[in-house]
């Protein structure tokens, strides 16, 4: 119902200055834009809890700023599960999934001059034009030209950038869980990978490394802070590591249920880390009460949400989301707001699609807590710096990479990832174009 209300509003004619901007952008998932002379394997969305690897025409250049890349590595993001669960609107059967990928340049449009065939590159998960107001400020996640969805513009009051493999709500662009991808505005949305950064490290500059870094620096983690992080998946793990990099004195990671094993997994890589398993709390205790006890009865300085608003904890929110009365639950938001100290900072990095009910705005206002929407991280703002840190071995993406799979097995991989299969944290997906595993990276597992 929440999305339906926004859709009804969006059906009305928008003011001229708010009309969807579509110049220079083609619909990359349209059938006529494929090269039918050569097929590729790609993972497609078939409906709720249903994905399928298909053989489909490889992409070809349409716009003169396009770059075609042979995919050498992709992965699954926690936000892909929101598509898998059917909670993101405007998915269409047959959409190619995947917004994190790297590869080798195969061909370029006439006006794409920065890269040449054979260059190793990683793509930003968001698609930026490089010319609009926000792109000039390196805020690529809200590019004004690459997402023509009227629903998104109306729901959020402004545009988001187009995104690879993430529904027609974000432009309908074919994604990178495939063997080839067409990258619009290739000069803007690709970053060259040096020889000393293998795909298994460079790939994650596409999203998770930049997203985790943005969560920490945008929320304002400072020297000496105590930081609590909700969610021990790949983003939460890297946010914990980056909090220490940015001077945090203490980092407390929170998870539980089927994700409990992740707490031990991350702690082995970050021995200074403290953890809370919410499924093992003593009777009468809560995450909030535990954090208060651990932090001088005040709470941490910073709370960062790396879980998402999809997962209801109580029956009330379960039924409200089921009936369409809200798109996201406010339970974790309320827990974070009431857990941090007065005048603390709370960053929201887990995906929230639309509306939530029963939000504790009183706690926010009365106690001076800052709530910061970290948004879809502006990858272009950070990736040069983060690439340098990877080269210097100051940040370690391989700490979160546990498995290597083949693109042909993606249907099974999605099922395992959705179940939080013990031991599977972040994965690397190979294709026919991939190099052998780099030193220190996982070997191939076939399913």
N, C-alpha and C positions, 0 to 999 in steps of 0.2 A: 504494500500500500504506500509506503514511504516513497519508493521509486516511482510508483504510478502517479502520485501527486506531482512529482517533479516532471514526469513525462507530459502530464496534462498542461503544465505551465509552459513547457518547451514547445508544445504544438502551436502556441500563439506566436504571432510574428514578432521577432525580436527587433528592437530598435536597430537602425541601419548600422550604427557603430558596433553592434554586438553580433551582426550576422556571422555565421561560420565562415572562416577564411579557408579557402580550398585551393587558392592558386599555387602552382608549382608542386602540387601533391597529387599523385594518382592513388587509386584504390589498389593496393598491392596484393589483395587477396582475390581480385577479380580473375575469372578463368582466362580471359583473353590475354592476360599479361604473362602467361607462362610460355615457355619454350617447349612445345610438344615433341620436339625431335629428341629430347633426352629426359628421362625420368629420374627422380630422386626419392629417397625415403624421407618421410616427414611425419611427425606425430600430430594428429588432428583431434580436436574436441568433437565428441559425438553426442554429448548430453551429460546430464548429471552423473558423476562417478563413471564416466565412460570416455576413454580415449583410445585411439587406434593408429597404428603405424600404417601408412598407405604409400603407394607409389604414385607420384604426382609430377606434372611438368615442372622442371626447374625454372627459376625466375630468369627474366631477361631485362635488359636496360630499357626503360621507357622514358624517363626524364634525363636530361643531359647532365644532371649532377649525381646520378646514381653510380653506385659501385656494387658489383657482384662479388661476393666472397664465397670461397669454398670453406665450409664450416669444418674446423679441426677440433673444436671443443665446445660443448654447451653444458648446461646443468639444470637442475630443478630448484626453484626458489620456493620458500614457504608461501609466498603470495600466489604461486601457480596453483596451490591447493584450493584457494578461494574460487578459481575457475573450475577446478575439478569438482568442487562441492556445489557448483551452480549458484553461488551467491553474488556473482558479479553480473550486472545486466548486459544485454545486447551481445551475448555470445551467439554465434551462428554455427550450425553443424558443418564440420569440415574446416573450421579455422585452424591454422597451423600455430601451435603453441611455442613458447620459449622466448624469454627476453634477455637472457644472458648467454653470449656466445663470442667466440673468437675465430679467426680463420686466416686464409691466405687470399689476397686480392687476385681475382681471375680476370676481370675486365672493368673498364671505367667508361662513364659517359664523357661526352666532348668537353664539358666544363668541370669535370672532376679531375683535378690536376695534381693534387697533393700526394697521392699514392700511385704506385705503378704495379703491374702484375708481378706477383711473387712476394710482395711485402706481407709480413705477418702483422696482423692488426687485431685489436679488440674493439667491439662496438659498444657504445653507450646503450643502455636499455631504453632510454627515452630518445625521441627523434626531435632534434632541434634544427631550426632553419639557419641559425647563426647571424641573423640580421635584425630580428625584432627587438623591441625594448628590453625584454627579459634576457634574450640570448646575448645581447651586448653586455649585460651585467653578469654573464656566466650562470644565470639562473635557468638552466636549460629545461628543467622539469615543468616549467610553465610557459614554454614557447607558445607564441600567439598564432602560429601559422600551421601547425601540423596536426591538429585535432579538430575536425569539423563537427563533432558531436554536439548538437544543440542541447541534449539532455544534460551532458556533463557541464556545459557552460551555465545552464540555468540552475542546476543543483548546487554548484559550488560558487556561483557568483562571478566566476572568471574561468579562463581556460586552463586545462592541463596540456602538456605536450602529448603528441602521439607516442605510443609505446609499441614495441615489437611484441607480437604474440599475446596481446592482452585485451581482446574484445573490441567491438565497434564502439564501445563507450570511450575508448582511447584511440580511435582512428581506424581500427580494423586492419592493421598491418600484419602481414605474415611473419611468424616468429622464427627463431633460430634452433629449435629442436628438430633439425632437418640437415640435409647435406649441402645445400646452398641457400644463401639469403641475398635479397636485394636490399641495400642500405641506401635510403634517400639522403640527400645532402651528405654524401660520403666524406667529403673533405672536412666536414664539421663533426660527424658522428663516429669517426674512427680514430683510434690512437695507435701509432706504430709501436710494436713490441720489439725491444732490442734482443740480440742473440742470447744474452745472459738471463733472460726472463722466459722460462718455458711456458707453454700454454697452461699447464696446471697451476701456475701462479698468476699469469697475466689475465686469464679468463675472468677472474673474479673482480677485476676492475670494472667489468660491465655493470655490476650492481652491488653485490653484497659488501665488498670492501668499502666502496664509497658511501653506501647507505649506513653502514656501521660507524664510519668516521663522522659522517654528518650528524648522526644521533648524538655523538659525544660532544663535538665542538659546537653544534647549534644549541644544545641544551646548556652549554657553558660549563663543562667540567673543568675545574681549576685545581691548582696545586693544593694538596691537603684535603680535598673533598672526600666524603664517603658517598659512594654511588651504589644504589640498588637497581638491579636490572631484572625485569620480568621477562622470562623466556630464555631457555638455554639452547636454542637452535643456533644455526650458523651466524645470524645477525647478532643475537645476544652474546654468543661467544666472542665474536670480533669486537663488539662494543665493550665487553669486559677488558679485552686486551688493550684496546685503544684508550680506555679510561686510565689504565696504568701508564700508558705512554704519555698521556696528557697530565700526569702528576697526581692522580687520585691516590689517597693514602690507603683507602679500603674500598673493595668492590665486593658486593654481596649479590649472588646470582640466585634467582628464584625459579623453580619449576616443580613438577610433580606428575603424578599419574603415569601415563605411558611414556612421558618424557623424563622420568626421574633419572634414568641411566645417564642422561646427558650431563647432569651435574658432576658426576664422577669423571666423565670423559673430559669435560672442560678443566676441571681441577687438576688433572694430571698434566695438563699443558700450562696451567697458571697456578702454581702451588700456593701463591699468596691469596688466592680467591677464597672467599667464605660463601657458604651456600645455605639455602633454606629449601627443604623438600616439603611442600605444603600438604602432601598426603600423609606425612609422618608427624604432624604437629600434635602436641599433647592435647587432650580433651580440654575444650574451653579456650584454647589459644588460636590466634589467627596470624596471618602474615604481618598484619599491621602491629599486633602486640609484640611479635617476635622482633620486628625491626626496631620498635621503640626500646625494647630491653637491650638490644645490641648496640644502640646508639644513644646512650645517656638519657633515655626516656624522652628524647626529642624526635628521633627519626633521622634518616640520612639527609644529606644536603641535596642530593639529586636522585630522582627516580626516572628510569627510562623504560618505556613500554616496548618490548620487542616480541609480542605475542600475536596481537590482532584482536579485533572486536567481534569476530565470528563465533567465538566459543563461549556459550552461555554456561554459567555455573549453577544457577538456580532455576527452578521450574518456571517462575514468572517470566524471566527473560527468554527461556526456551520457547514458551508458547507465544510470546509476543513476536519473536523473530519468525516462528513457524507460520503465524497468521499474517505476517507482513505489516505488523504494527510498528516495527522498527527494523532497521537493517543491521544494526550492531548493538551489542550489549555494553552497558556502561559500567559493569562490575569491576573490571580491572582498573578503569580510569578512576573510579571512586576509591579503590584500594590504594592506588598510588598517591592520590591527592591527600588522603588522610594519613598516609604513612610517612611522608617526608616532613621535615621540620617546618615550622612557620617560616614563611618567605623562602621556602625551598623552590627548586625548579623541577618541572616534570616534562619530559620529552615524549612525544607520541610518534613512534616509528612503525609499529605494527599497523597493518592496513585496516583502515576504517572507511567504509564505502559511502555511508550516508548518515542516517539519523539514529540516535539512541534515546532511550527513555530513562527517567529516574536519575539524572545526572546531578551530583552533589555540588551544585554551583555555589551553595552557601559556604561550604568549607573553603572553596577556592577564594571567594571574595573576603570572607571574614578573617582568614589567616594569612593573606598576602601571598599565597602560592602562585607561582608563574606556571601557566600551562602553555607549552610550546609545541605547535604542530610541526614536526620535522619534515613533513611532506614526503613526496618522492624525491629523494636526494638529488640535487643538481650535480650530476656526475662530472660534467665538464669543469666545474669549479675546482674539483679536487684531484682528478686522475693523474695529472702531470706530477704533482707532489707525491702522491701515493705510489706511483711507479718508481720514483726515486727512492722512497723508503723500502720498497720491495727489493730493488737492486742492492741497496745497502744492507739488506737482511735485518732491518729494524722492525719490520712487520712480516708476519709469516702466514700467508694464506694456506699453506699446506697443513697447518695445524688443524684445520677443520675438515680437510678432504680425506674421506675414509674409503671410498670405493670408486672404481672405474667400471662403467658399463658401456655397452654398445647401443647405438641409436635404435637398432632393430628390436631391442628388449625393453623399450621405454614403457610399454603398457604395464609390464610387471614392475618396473622400477617405480612408477607412480603409485601403484598399490602399496609397495613396501614403504615408500616415503610417507604416504598418507597415514600408515599405521604406526609411524615412528619406530619402525623395525629396529630393535636394539643393535647398536653398532653402526648404523647408517646416519652420518651427520650431513656432510656435504658431498655431492657426487660429481664426477667428471664423466661426461658422455662423449665417447669417441665416434667418429664416422670413418668412411673409407679414406678420407683425406688426412687422418690424424697421424702424427709421428708416434713412435713407440713411447712408452711411459718414461718420463724424465726421472733422474735419480731422486729417490725419496718419495716419489709419487706411487699410489697404489697400482698394482697390476690389474689386468682385466679380469672381471668376474662375469661369466656368462650365466644367464638364467634360463 
